[in-house]
């Protein structure tokens, strides 16, 4: 079932990404930032996908910790990798936008700092699984739960502390032309996330099956 869905999902995602530059070009210019504001249409979806990846990783890790289901652990590690990838996209596009909008590449304000910490948590998760030795999967699962718990704080930080980063009410106030381009990009990123999750979970399943074959041969 997953294999049959993979090709249609990735094909639609590619079509949406191909059409995204056209809609972004048609979207109205922001009155103060001008052209550079159009980074928004990739910056915001990348962070949304990182938050989604963090939640998927956290839920999978919780199921693995309390139920011992290996399939949930495979989902968790796949989602952690995507959290790092999409977070990196956000960390690259953000400073590119900030340099023109704020005059600096980086500000150690609440949102930016907490977003960086969140990304580093999932980098730590992957490093722990790779180099932590026996039993590191369960320890990494605890790290994933900590990362998932941080997502709401990252999201709401701009509403709680004074920061140069825009608050969360920016998206609901977008004009229709901007809103359409943003939703188009969000769906494209969501389909890309879905296709990548399908591929990575399948790869983890094949890796687990291969490990089982090696263990059976050793016995």
C-alpha positions in Angstrom: 0.0 0.0 0.0 2.7 2.4 1.0 4.8 1.6 -2.1 1.8 2.2 -4.4 1.1 5.6 -2.8 4.8 6.8 -2.8 5.0 7.6 -6.6 1.7 9.5 -6.8 2.7 11.5 -3.6 6.1 12.4 -4.9 4.8 13.2 -8.4 2.2 15.7 -7.0 4.8 17.2 -4.7 7.1 17.8 -7.6 4.3 19.4 -9.6 3.5 21.7 -6.6 7.1 22.7 -6.2 7.3 23.4 -9.9 4.3 25.7 -9.7 5.3 27.4 -6.4 7.7 29.9 -8.0 4.9 31.1 -10.3 2.4 31.7 -7.5 5.1 33.3 -5.3 6.0 35.6 -8.2 2.3 36.6 -8.6 1.9 37.2 -4.8 1.8 40.9 -3.9 4.9 42.5 -2.6 5.1 43.3 1.1 5.0 47.1 1.6 8.2 47.5 3.7 10.4 44.5 2.8 9.6 44.1 -0.9 11.1 41.2 -2.8 13.0 39.6 0.1 9.7 38.9 1.9 9.0 36.1 -0.6 11.5 33.9 1.3 8.5 33.6 3.7 6.8 31.1 1.4 9.6 28.6 2.0 10.8 29.7 5.4 7.4 29.2 7.2 6.5 25.8 5.6 10.0 24.4 6.5 9.5 25.3 10.1 5.9 23.9 10.1 7.3 20.6 8.8 10.0 20.6 11.4 7.3 21.0 14.1 5.3 18.2 12.5 8.4 16.0 12.4 9.1 16.7 16.0 5.6 15.7 17.0 5.8 12.5 14.9 9.2 11.7 16.4 7.9 12.3 19.9 4.7 10.3 19.6 6.7 7.4 18.0 9.3 7.5 20.7 6.5 7.5 23.4 5.0 4.4 21.9 8.4 2.8 21.7 9.2 3.6 25.3 5.9 2.4 26.8 4.8 -0.3 24.4 8.2 -1.5 23.1 7.0 -1.4 19.4 10.0 -1.5 17.1 7.9 -0.1 14.2 7.2 3.1 16.2 10.9 3.5 16.8 11.5 3.3 13.1 9.0 6.0 12.5 10.6 8.1 15.2 14.1 8.0 13.8 12.8 8.8 10.3 10.9 11.8 11.6 14.0 13.0 13.6 16.0 13.0 10.4 13.4 15.1 8.7 13.2 17.5 11.7 16.9 18.1 11.2 16.6 18.6 7.4 13.5 20.9 7.5 15.0 22.8 10.5 18.2 23.4 8.6 16.2 24.9 5.7 14.5 27.2 8.2 17.9 28.1 9.8 19.3 29.0 6.3 16.3 30.9 4.9 15.7 32.8 8.1 19.1 34.7 8.2 18.9 35.3 4.5 15.6 37.1 5.1 16.8 38.7 8.3 19.8 40.3 6.7 17.6 42.4 4.4 14.7 42.9 6.7 16.5 43.6 10.0 20.0 44.5 8.9 21.6 41.6 10.7 22.0 37.9 10.0 21.1 36.7 13.5 19.6 38.0 16.7 19.7 36.1 19.9 16.0 36.8 20.7 13.6 34.3 22.2 12.2 32.8 19.0 15.5 32.4 17.1 17.4 31.0 20.1 14.7 28.5 21.0 14.3 27.4 17.4 18.0 26.8 17.2 17.9 24.8 20.5 15.0 22.7 19.2 17.0 21.9 16.0 20.0 20.9 18.1 17.9 18.6 20.3 17.1 16.5 17.2 20.7 16.6 16.0 21.6 15.3 19.5 18.9 12.6 19.1 20.5 11.3 15.9 24.1 11.5 17.3 23.0 9.6 20.4 21.5 6.8 18.3 24.5 6.6 16.1 27.2 6.7 18.8 25.4 6.0 22.1 26.0 2.2 22.1 23.6 -0.5 23.3 20.4 0.9 24.8 20.8 4.3 23.2 17.5 4.0 21.4 15.6 4.3 24.6 17.7 7.2 25.8 17.2 8.9 22.4 13.5 8.4 22.8 13.6 10.4 26.0 15.4 13.2 24.1 12.7 13.1 21.4 10.0 13.6 24.1 11.9 16.6 25.4 12.2 18.0 21.9 8.4 17.5 21.2 7.6 19.3 24.5 9.7 22.3 23.4 7.7 22.9 20.2 4.8 24.8 21.8 7.3 27.1 23.6 9.1 27.9 20.3 5.8 28.7 18.7 4.4 30.9 21.4 7.7 32.6 22.4 7.1 35.5 20.0 3.8 36.2 21.7 5.2 36.1 25.3 8.5 38.0 24.9 9.3 41.2 23.0 11.1 40.1 19.9 12.0 41.4 16.5 10.5 38.3 15.0 6.9 38.7 13.8 4.2 37.3 16.1 1.9 34.3 15.2 -0.9 36.6 14.1 0.9 37.4 10.8 -0.4 34.4 8.8 -4.1 35.0 9.5 -3.8 38.7 8.4 -2.2 37.9 5.0 -3.9 39.3 1.9 -5.6 36.7 -0.3 -2.7 36.6 -2.9 -0.1 36.0 -0.2 -2.4 33.4 1.6 -2.9 31.4 -1.5 0.9 31.2 -2.3 1.6 30.2 1.4 -1.0 27.4 1.4 0.3 26.1 -1.9 3.8 25.9 -0.5 2.6 24.3 2.7 0.8 21.5 0.8 4.0 21.0 -1.3 6.2 20.7 1.8 3.6 18.4 3.5 3.6 16.1 0.5 7.4 16.1 0.4 7.4 15.3 4.2 5.0 12.4 3.5 7.0 11.0 0.7 10.3 11.2 2.6 8.7 9.6 5.7 7.4 6.7 3.5 10.8 6.2 2.0 12.7 6.4 5.3 10.4 4.2 7.3 10.6 1.6 4.5 14.4 1.8 4.6 14.4 1.4 8.3 12.1 -1.7 8.0 14.5 -3.2 5.4 17.5 -2.5 7.7 15.7 -4.2 10.6 14.9 -7.2 8.4 18.5 -7.5 7.3 19.8 -7.3 10.9 17.4 -10.1 11.8 18.8 -12.2 9.0 22.3 -11.7 10.3 21.2 -12.6 13.8 19.6 -15.8 12.5 22.8 -16.7 10.6 24.8 -16.2 13.8 22.5 -18.5 15.7 
